[in-house]
């Protein structure tokens, strides 16, 4: 999708911004070099409240709006009318369709991506005294599950351009207690899996992938979900496939899948569907102390039509992504890093970094201003080493992971969904232009080499 330039000009008419001056000092590239020209200090918090114009749109545009259509409604109604709304035939079908789409040998539907990761660590025997290497630039659940399993999360810094874990730092963090690597495919962009898998193989480590953002992503021709020992996916309300809450794990190991499925349903030898359906048998055995981590047929009913539309929805996301890239290239922001031909990006999050070392505005001020324009945004993420629990428990300092710190202070996610209309996309573009075109340049222009 390409937003007509004349329409965009009309939408932002009256905006004054000295593009030529800014172009001389900006680059849309970010490196990992820590030089005097690469600030890591917290951006200026000087407040300005000068965005009092009429909003870019009348109604508030929700960030991460799910794309729910008539097919989902009909499938949910059919599920309700069937009389079976717990874990049953629709979950089985969803698992099989997802397994087939990813190309994995096994798929197990669960209640969340968090549950999928936690069950994975239990199955791999990771617990007290063990260490799991992961990125701090992620949602809390990634590290929380490591702690709940009894192990210790060991953070290493990210690549500043991709926001993914930097393999160059992983090997340095390995100790005799290291048992696994937990990469996060940030925003839907696959990590450098060749390097990660090579490190894991040489050191005898498991690889559990957090693919909450990465449904549909590919790495060198292989879909995410087929590379590591176990991969966890999310179907949360903002994700590319939505079941309200829900998750899936994929693996090539039959024993892992069987044991995790058992643990996800109280450790019972038979599911409720296998006990109470017409062909079932009510007798069961408790073979392990399990959990109530199973997905329901109502959730699967939402997911089935969306999984069928995943490829067409991804094409729409790609079109919106291109429109954003074109529209924002002259603004004081770092665009998402270009995607090489060797990977396929799932386009889950469109995340900019505000050049708040160049212009006199902070990320927080931009989010507030966009809210006044009736545009919802996200902050993905504030690095875990800056969060009180992890900071205090593991005695971490902001400068321990400078790239994660840099991104945390500047990151801003814009609405990206196959549910967005062309008009919605134009509203986002117009609003961000209006805001960033009115801010003052700082006296000292700093650049990122």
Secondary structure by P-SEA (a helix, b strand, c coil): ccccaaaaaaaacccccaaaaaaacccccccccccccccccccccccccccccccccccccccccccccaaaaaaaaaaaaaccccccaaaaaaaaaaaaaaccccccccccaaaaaaaaaaaacccccbbbbbbccccccaaaaaaaacbbbbbbbccccccccccccccccccccccbbbbbcccccccaaaaaaaaaaaabbbbbbccccccccccccccccccccbbbbbbccccccccccccccccccaaaaaaaaaaaccccccccccccccccccccccccccccccccaaaaaaaaaaaaaaaaaaaaaaaaaaaaaaacccccccccccccccbbbccccbbbbbccccccccaaaaaaaaaaacbbbbcccccccccaaaaaaacccccccaaaaaaaabbbbccccccccaaaaaaaaaaaaaaaaacccccbbbbcc
